[in-house]
């Protein structure tokens, strides 16, 4: 799974692909069907690459990419992101058994499942990750959780 170039923008729903960079920030394209273009200022918005996002774990933080990989290889079908919190929690006990149940909220699980449904049809979903992290975001912005 290659998530390079996919970002989440604070205050904006959905996921975006970095398609360019200008002197003030980044040019993004939404991953939904609309393919909306968005220019994001580094000073006004927080961007988090999906490769760098983690969720709280019991002992150590869990990488989002590992959880998405477990969802992909899981025998059970992921629940709808609009499902009840108890259903989501039961599913996350299966795919991320060591997540911290007090710190990982239903809204976090819904967001992860929504992101999964957005990227599972993309070609990069089945690609191998790139060897060296050469992300433009790594130079300018720390990832937000």
C-alpha positions as CSV (number, residue, x, y, z in Angstrom):
1,X,0.0,0.0,0.0
2,X,1.5,3.3,-1.1
3,X,0.0,6.3,0.6
4,X,2.6,8.8,-0.5
5,X,1.1,12.1,-1.4
6,X,-2.2,11.5,0.3
7,X,-3.1,14.0,3.0
8,X,-5.7,15.0,5.4
9,X,-6.4,18.7,5.9
10,X,-7.5,20.0,9.3
11,X,-11.0,21.4,9.2
12,X,-11.8,19.8,5.8
13,X,-13.6,16.5,5.3
14,X,-12.1,13.7,3.1
15,X,-8.7,13.1,1.7
16,X,-6.6,15.0,-0.8
17,X,-3.7,14.2,-3.1
18,X,-0.8,16.6,-3.3
19,X,-0.5,17.6,-7.0
20,X,1.8,20.6,-6.7
21,X,3.5,23.1,-4.5
22,X,3.7,26.9,-4.6
23,X,5.6,29.4,-2.5
24,X,2.8,29.6,0.1
25,X,1.7,26.1,0.4
26,X,0.3,23.1,-1.6
27,X,-2.1,22.5,-4.4
28,X,-4.4,19.6,-3.5
29,X,-7.0,17.6,-5.4
30,X,-9.9,15.9,-3.5
31,X,-10.2,12.1,-3.8
32,X,-13.9,12.2,-4.1
33,X,-15.7,12.1,-7.4
34,X,-15.7,15.9,-7.8
35,X,-11.8,16.2,-8.1
36,X,-12.0,19.6,-6.5
37,X,-8.7,21.6,-6.5
38,X,-7.7,23.4,-3.3
39,X,-4.8,25.6,-2.5
40,X,-3.7,25.3,1.1
41,X,-1.5,27.7,2.9
42,X,1.1,26.2,5.2
43,X,0.6,28.9,7.8
44,X,-3.2,28.6,7.9
45,X,-3.8,24.8,7.7
46,X,-2.3,21.7,9.1
47,X,-1.7,18.8,6.8
48,X,-1.0,15.3,7.8
49,X,0.2,12.6,5.4
50,X,-1.5,9.3,5.8
51,X,1.9,7.6,6.1
52,X,2.7,9.6,9.2
53,X,-0.7,9.4,11.1
54,X,-0.8,7.2,14.1
55,X,-3.6,6.2,16.6
56,X,-3.2,5.6,20.3
57,X,-2.2,2.1,21.3
58,X,-2.0,0.4,24.6
59,X,1.8,0.2,24.6
60,X,2.9,2.1,21.5
61,X,1.1,4.1,18.9
62,X,-0.2,2.2,15.9
63,X,0.5,3.4,12.3
64,X,-2.5,4.1,10.2
65,X,-0.9,2.3,7.3
66,X,-0.7,-0.9,9.3
67,X,-4.3,-0.7,10.4
68,X,-5.4,-0.1,6.7
69,X,-3.4,-3.1,5.7
70,X,-5.1,-5.2,8.4
71,X,-8.5,-4.0,7.2
72,X,-7.5,-4.9,3.6
73,X,-6.4,-8.5,4.6
74,X,-9.2,-9.1,7.1
75,X,-11.7,-11.9,6.4
76,X,-14.6,-9.8,7.6
77,X,-16.1,-7.0,5.7
78,X,-15.6,-3.5,7.2
79,X,-18.7,-2.0,8.7
80,X,-20.2,1.1,7.2
81,X,-18.6,4.2,8.6
82,X,-22.0,5.4,9.8
83,X,-22.5,2.3,11.9
84,X,-23.1,2.4,15.7
85,X,-20.0,2.9,17.9
86,X,-20.3,-0.5,19.4
87,X,-20.1,-2.2,16.0
88,X,-17.1,0.0,15.0
89,X,-15.4,-0.9,18.3
90,X,-16.0,-4.6,17.8
91,X,-14.4,-4.4,14.4
92,X,-11.5,-2.4,15.6
93,X,-10.8,-5.0,18.3
94,X,-10.3,-7.4,15.4
95,X,-8.2,-5.3,13.1
96,X,-6.3,-3.2,15.8
97,X,-6.6,-5.3,18.9
98,X,-4.0,-3.2,20.8
99,X,-5.6,0.2,20.2
100,X,-6.4,2.3,23.4
101,X,-10.1,2.0,23.7
102,X,-10.3,5.1,26.0
103,X,-8.4,7.4,23.6
104,X,-9.6,6.2,20.3
105,X,-13.1,7.5,19.8
106,X,-15.9,6.3,17.5
107,X,-15.3,9.5,15.4
108,X,-11.7,8.4,14.9
109,X,-12.8,4.9,13.8
110,X,-15.4,6.4,11.4
111,X,-12.8,8.6,9.9
112,X,-10.4,5.7,9.3
113,X,-13.2,3.6,7.7
114,X,-14.2,6.5,5.5
115,X,-10.6,7.0,4.4
116,X,-10.3,3.3,3.7
117,X,-13.4,3.3,1.5
118,X,-12.0,6.3,-0.5
119,X,-8.6,4.7,-1.2
120,X,-9.4,1.0,-1.6
121,X,-10.3,1.5,-5.3
122,X,-7.2,3.5,-6.1
123,X,-4.3,1.9,-8.0
124,X,-1.8,3.0,-5.4
125,X,-3.7,0.9,-2.8
126,X,-2.0,-2.2,-4.3
127,X,1.4,-0.6,-5.0
128,X,4.4,-1.2,-2.8
129,X,5.5,1.8,-0.8
130,X,8.3,3.9,-2.1
131,X,11.7,3.2,-0.6
132,X,12.8,6.6,0.6
133,X,10.5,9.2,2.1
134,X,10.9,12.2,-0.1
135,X,7.7,13.9,0.9
136,X,7.6,17.7,0.4
137,X,5.4,17.9,3.5
138,X,8.1,16.4,5.7
139,X,10.2,19.4,5.0
140,X,7.6,22.0,6.0
141,X,5.0,20.6,8.3
142,X,4.9,18.2,11.1
143,X,2.0,15.7,10.9
144,X,-1.1,16.3,13.0
145,X,-3.0,13.5,14.7
